[in-house]
Each structure stands twice: as C-alpha cells, then as structure tokens.
C-alpha cells in the first residue's frame, strides 16, 4: 500500500510537470494529462483481466 501511494504521488507530480511544459505558453489541465495516460492503462488492465 505505501508503494502504491508513492507511485500515485510520483505520477501526479510527473503529470503536473508535463502539463506545465507540454505547450510552453499555455498550461494544460492536469486532469487531461492523467486521463490521456490513465484511460489507456485502465483499458489495458480490463483486457488483461481473465474472465472466470
């Protein structure tokens, strides 16, 4: 559980940094960056899950 909290914090800091520097004069919303990364990852987890 502590590793998951640390990974989430690192992910949010990295997303914030990317949102600030991706389009230099304009700052993207952090939610947009997390959705662009988290959405495909969530779909990957759904496809990977075995149906029993």
PyMOL commands that place a pseudoatom at each C-alpha (Angstrom):
pseudoatom trace, name=CA, resn=UNK, resi=1, chain=A, elem=C, hetatm=0, pos=[0.000, 0.000, 0.000]
pseudoatom trace, name=CA, resn=UNK, resi=2, chain=A, elem=C, hetatm=0, pos=[2.768, 2.553, 0.720]
pseudoatom trace, name=CA, resn=UNK, resi=3, chain=A, elem=C, hetatm=0, pos=[4.337, 1.788, -2.664]
pseudoatom trace, name=CA, resn=UNK, resi=4, chain=A, elem=C, hetatm=0, pos=[1.025, 2.450, -4.380]
pseudoatom trace, name=CA, resn=UNK, resi=5, chain=A, elem=C, hetatm=0, pos=[0.661, 5.807, -2.594]
pseudoatom trace, name=CA, resn=UNK, resi=6, chain=A, elem=C, hetatm=0, pos=[4.206, 6.741, -3.577]
pseudoatom trace, name=CA, resn=UNK, resi=7, chain=A, elem=C, hetatm=0, pos=[3.609, 5.690, -7.192]
pseudoatom trace, name=CA, resn=UNK, resi=8, chain=A, elem=C, hetatm=0, pos=[0.423, 7.767, -7.313]
pseudoatom trace, name=CA, resn=UNK, resi=9, chain=A, elem=C, hetatm=0, pos=[2.212, 10.812, -5.928]
pseudoatom trace, name=CA, resn=UNK, resi=10, chain=A, elem=C, hetatm=0, pos=[5.051, 10.450, -8.430]
pseudoatom trace, name=CA, resn=UNK, resi=11, chain=A, elem=C, hetatm=0, pos=[2.529, 10.022, -11.252]
pseudoatom trace, name=CA, resn=UNK, resi=12, chain=A, elem=C, hetatm=0, pos=[0.674, 13.199, -10.245]
pseudoatom trace, name=CA, resn=UNK, resi=13, chain=A, elem=C, hetatm=0, pos=[3.888, 15.242, -9.981]
pseudoatom trace, name=CA, resn=UNK, resi=14, chain=A, elem=C, hetatm=0, pos=[5.041, 13.962, -13.378]
pseudoatom trace, name=CA, resn=UNK, resi=15, chain=A, elem=C, hetatm=0, pos=[1.618, 14.735, -14.877]
pseudoatom trace, name=CA, resn=UNK, resi=16, chain=A, elem=C, hetatm=0, pos=[1.706, 18.249, -13.436]
pseudoatom trace, name=CA, resn=UNK, resi=17, chain=A, elem=C, hetatm=0, pos=[5.195, 18.821, -14.822]
pseudoatom trace, name=CA, resn=UNK, resi=18, chain=A, elem=C, hetatm=0, pos=[4.149, 17.539, -18.255]
pseudoatom trace, name=CA, resn=UNK, resi=19, chain=A, elem=C, hetatm=0, pos=[1.009, 19.695, -18.203]
pseudoatom trace, name=CA, resn=UNK, resi=20, chain=A, elem=C, hetatm=0, pos=[3.098, 22.791, -17.499]
pseudoatom trace, name=CA, resn=UNK, resi=21, chain=A, elem=C, hetatm=0, pos=[5.806, 22.248, -20.134]
pseudoatom trace, name=CA, resn=UNK, resi=22, chain=A, elem=C, hetatm=0, pos=[3.959, 20.435, -22.964]
pseudoatom trace, name=CA, resn=UNK, resi=23, chain=A, elem=C, hetatm=0, pos=[2.686, 23.639, -24.569]
pseudoatom trace, name=CA, resn=UNK, resi=24, chain=A, elem=C, hetatm=0, pos=[5.026, 26.223, -23.072]
pseudoatom trace, name=CA, resn=UNK, resi=25, chain=A, elem=C, hetatm=0, pos=[2.936, 29.418, -23.007]
pseudoatom trace, name=CA, resn=UNK, resi=26, chain=A, elem=C, hetatm=0, pos=[-0.300, 27.535, -22.257]
pseudoatom trace, name=CA, resn=UNK, resi=27, chain=A, elem=C, hetatm=0, pos=[-0.808, 25.310, -19.220]
pseudoatom trace, name=CA, resn=UNK, resi=28, chain=A, elem=C, hetatm=0, pos=[-2.875, 22.159, -19.770]
pseudoatom trace, name=CA, resn=UNK, resi=29, chain=A, elem=C, hetatm=0, pos=[-5.227, 20.887, -17.076]
pseudoatom trace, name=CA, resn=UNK, resi=30, chain=A, elem=C, hetatm=0, pos=[-3.632, 18.090, -15.049]
pseudoatom trace, name=CA, resn=UNK, resi=31, chain=A, elem=C, hetatm=0, pos=[-6.827, 16.062, -15.367]
pseudoatom trace, name=CA, resn=UNK, resi=32, chain=A, elem=C, hetatm=0, pos=[-6.373, 15.988, -19.128]
pseudoatom trace, name=CA, resn=UNK, resi=33, chain=A, elem=C, hetatm=0, pos=[-2.868, 14.568, -18.841]
pseudoatom trace, name=CA, resn=UNK, resi=34, chain=A, elem=C, hetatm=0, pos=[-3.891, 11.964, -16.272]
pseudoatom trace, name=CA, resn=UNK, resi=35, chain=A, elem=C, hetatm=0, pos=[-6.871, 10.941, -18.426]
pseudoatom trace, name=CA, resn=UNK, resi=36, chain=A, elem=C, hetatm=0, pos=[-4.682, 10.557, -21.516]
pseudoatom trace, name=CA, resn=UNK, resi=37, chain=A, elem=C, hetatm=0, pos=[-2.325, 8.267, -19.604]
pseudoatom trace, name=CA, resn=UNK, resi=38, chain=A, elem=C, hetatm=0, pos=[-4.762, 6.593, -17.215]
pseudoatom trace, name=CA, resn=UNK, resi=39, chain=A, elem=C, hetatm=0, pos=[-7.504, 5.808, -19.726]
pseudoatom trace, name=CA, resn=UNK, resi=40, chain=A, elem=C, hetatm=0, pos=[-5.453, 3.524, -21.968]
pseudoatom trace, name=CA, resn=UNK, resi=41, chain=A, elem=C, hetatm=0, pos=[-3.813, 1.953, -18.906]
pseudoatom trace, name=CA, resn=UNK, resi=42, chain=A, elem=C, hetatm=0, pos=[-7.240, 1.174, -17.433]
pseudoatom trace, name=CA, resn=UNK, resi=43, chain=A, elem=C, hetatm=0, pos=[-8.368, -0.381, -20.725]
pseudoatom trace, name=CA, resn=UNK, resi=44, chain=A, elem=C, hetatm=0, pos=[-5.184, -2.469, -20.769]
pseudoatom trace, name=CA, resn=UNK, resi=45, chain=A, elem=C, hetatm=0, pos=[-5.976, -3.734, -17.263]
pseudoatom trace, name=CA, resn=UNK, resi=46, chain=A, elem=C, hetatm=0, pos=[-9.521, -4.617, -18.318]
pseudoatom trace, name=CA, resn=UNK, resi=47, chain=A, elem=C, hetatm=0, pos=[-8.306, -6.585, -21.345]
pseudoatom trace, name=CA, resn=UNK, resi=48, chain=A, elem=C, hetatm=0, pos=[-5.599, -8.306, -19.321]
pseudoatom trace, name=CA, resn=UNK, resi=49, chain=A, elem=C, hetatm=0, pos=[-8.076, -9.486, -16.666]
pseudoatom trace, name=CA, resn=UNK, resi=50, chain=A, elem=C, hetatm=0, pos=[-9.162, -13.055, -17.180]
pseudoatom trace, name=CA, resn=UNK, resi=51, chain=A, elem=C, hetatm=0, pos=[-12.864, -13.775, -17.122]
pseudoatom trace, name=CA, resn=UNK, resi=52, chain=A, elem=C, hetatm=0, pos=[-13.733, -16.701, -14.850]
for i in range(1, 52): cmd.bond("trace and resi %d" % i, "trace and resi %d" % (i + 1))
show_as sticks, trace
zoom trace
